[in-house]
Amino acid sequence: MKKVRLRRYHAPAYDEPIIMEMGRKGQRGIIPPRADAKIAEMLGPAERLVPGKMLRTEPPALPEIDQYHCLSHFLRLSQMTLGMETGTDISEGTCTMKYSPKMHEQLVRLPQVTEVHPLQPEDTIQGILEIAWELRGFLNEISGMSEFSFQTGGGAHATYLNACVVRRYHESRGELDRRTEMITTQFTHPCNAATPATAGFKVIILPHRNGYPDLEALKAVVGGRTAGIHMTNPEDTGIYNPRVREFTDIVHEAGGLCFYDQANANGLLGIARALEAGFDACHFNLHKTFSSPHGCEGPASGAYGCTEKLAPFLPVPVITARDGAYHLDYDRPRSIGKMRSFLGNLQCVIRAYAWILSMGAEGLKTAAEISVINNNYLEKLLLRIPGITHPYAEGKRRFEQVRYSMEELKEQTGFGSHDIQDRMVDFGIQSYWLSHHPFVVPEPFTPEPCETYSKEDLEYWAAVIEQACREARENPELIRTAPHNQAVGKIRDFSAADDPERWAITWRGWQKKKGQGRPHG
């Protein structure tokens, strides 16, 4: 690999107040026109149209600020933010970060989308329902499932939906009183243990054996109490489990159901399907694999798919097609009910629909192949850096992500993955790259270089890590005091995060604590 020139980077930094501290009484950004006199006479004062219980007794405590200063404020905040379109953004800790075409952003900003009221009659939103119906068909083909719901607000919400569907399925068969256990694996997403527990199941976590979920451990715990299994493949180590069909067969033989967490399905599109692996249900994160922008906190859509036998339990309303029109079907007596308000995040649905159409079947497969190639190239670059390793499955290829370890670097220099992360942002890299729990791999980080990134992007990313690791050995003070070129410096005292008396997350919360001194954060 040729020597990579690291870019000179420095983020803008403003001593910017929060919006609640700006403006002054009487300032306005826009003054809406008064109602036409005839309309005002016909309807009377607007407050008469609002139920009395909904009327405020006092005006809301909002900042009064003109349009120019409001715009300047938020532009300055945006300039201090490092993200997808200002820096290399390969990973957010096992989250696919890919480019979303701007044409698709224009689509979801059309008034036909933004001005839809969630309570509109179905005959007035036929276009949106048609898009959702057709996306359902695309995802059925990609996964092998028979039905899809877009109601859930993200991946963890979709795994909770599955736990509720499994519960209702066994209840309908009169077996819920004994089907009390849900199995999951050590390196799957943590929500696959958390959500069944929330739904009332006892959770059994299979340990790993050299990076693979232990098949013998599954055989030891499966039985008449088994409600099902939640698993990911490849797991968050990036290691693909070639024996996945044995897992699903064993659970099915015991009478359980099998759920495939495909939040990150980027390396599997057009190559492998959940149905052929023996799963009864799966979910995709439309805000990862299918290109709707992913901000780690949303907006999100966990597209949940299932086979025919589980379809009666899907949340209402289910979008159906008959007699040349699309309908919202609430007449589902075996449904688990609603998972969230209205129809879910349909903006994500529209973006995903547009992305699939623009890619086509061959394009989806190509995206998967490039993701795997990118991952294996980045692996070669990173494993050349002293102090970086990846444990388990010696000699086996990883899929479209890898859980690396900086344990050796930590032992040799005293600096680990958190310290290197703080230095990476000085080179224009969005570096929320660490791994979620459990931290079985010491000093972990998990990049996922999907098809968005070029060979040059991968080489730059690896060169930045190499530079930071070199500095950890040769100039430790530079790492200890990083970041240096960012709008926000290192938080020195993390103990404040554990003391609710020392922080406030809302303006009102701060107001209540003002007498106790300025809070952290």
HELIX and SHEET records of a PDB file:
HELIX    1   1 ILE A   19  GLU A   21  5                                   3    
HELIX    2   2 ALA A   37  LEU A   43  1                                   7    
HELIX    3   3 ALA A   46  LEU A   49  5                                   4    
HELIX    4   4 GLY A   52  MET A   54  5                                   3    
HELIX    5   5 GLN A   67  GLN A   79  1                                  13    
HELIX    6   6 LYS A  102  VAL A  108  1                                   7    
HELIX    7   7 PRO A  111  THR A  114  1                                   4    
HELIX    8   8 GLU A  122  THR A  124  5                                   3    
HELIX    9   9 GLN A  126  SER A  143  1                                  18    
HELIX   10  10 GLY A  155  SER A  172  1                                  18    
HELIX   11  11 CYS A  191  THR A  198  1                                   8    
HELIX   12  12 LEU A  215  VAL A  221  1                                   7    
HELIX   13  13 VAL A  244  GLU A  253  1                                  10    
HELIX   14  14 ALA A  311  PHE A  313  5                                   3    
HELIX   15  15 LEU A  346  LEU A  382  1                                  37    
HELIX   16  16 GLU A  407  THR A  413  1                                   7    
HELIX   17  17 SER A  417  MET A  424  1                                   8    
HELIX   18  18 VAL A  425  PHE A  427  5                                   3    
HELIX   19  19 LYS A  455  GLU A  474  1                                  20    
HELIX   20  20 PRO A  476  ARG A  480  1                                   5    
HELIX   21  21 PHE A  494  ASP A  498  5                                   5    
HELIX   22  22 PRO A  500  ARG A  502  5                                   3    
HELIX   23  23 TRP A  507  LYS A  513  1                                   7    
HELIX   24  24 LYS A  514  GLN A  516  5                                   3    
SHEET    1   A 7 GLU A 147  THR A 152  0                                        
SHEET    2   A 7 GLY A 302  CYS A 306 -1                                        
SHEET    3   A 7 ALA A 281  ASN A 285 -1                                        
SHEET    4   A 7 LEU A 257  GLN A 262  1                                        
SHEET    5   A 7 THR A 226  MET A 231  1                                        
SHEET    6   A 7 GLU A 181  THR A 185  1                                        
SHEET    7   A 7 LYS A 202  LEU A 206  1                                        
SHEET    1   B 2 HIS A 208  ARG A 209  0                                        
SHEET    2   B 2 TYR A 212  PRO A 213 -1                                        
SHEET    1   C 2 VAL A 318  ARG A 322  0                                        
SHEET    2   C 2 ALA A 325  ASP A 329 -1                                        
SHEET    1   D 2 TYR A 404  SER A 405  0                                        
SHEET    2   D 2 PRO A 444  PHE A 445 -1                                        
END                                                                             
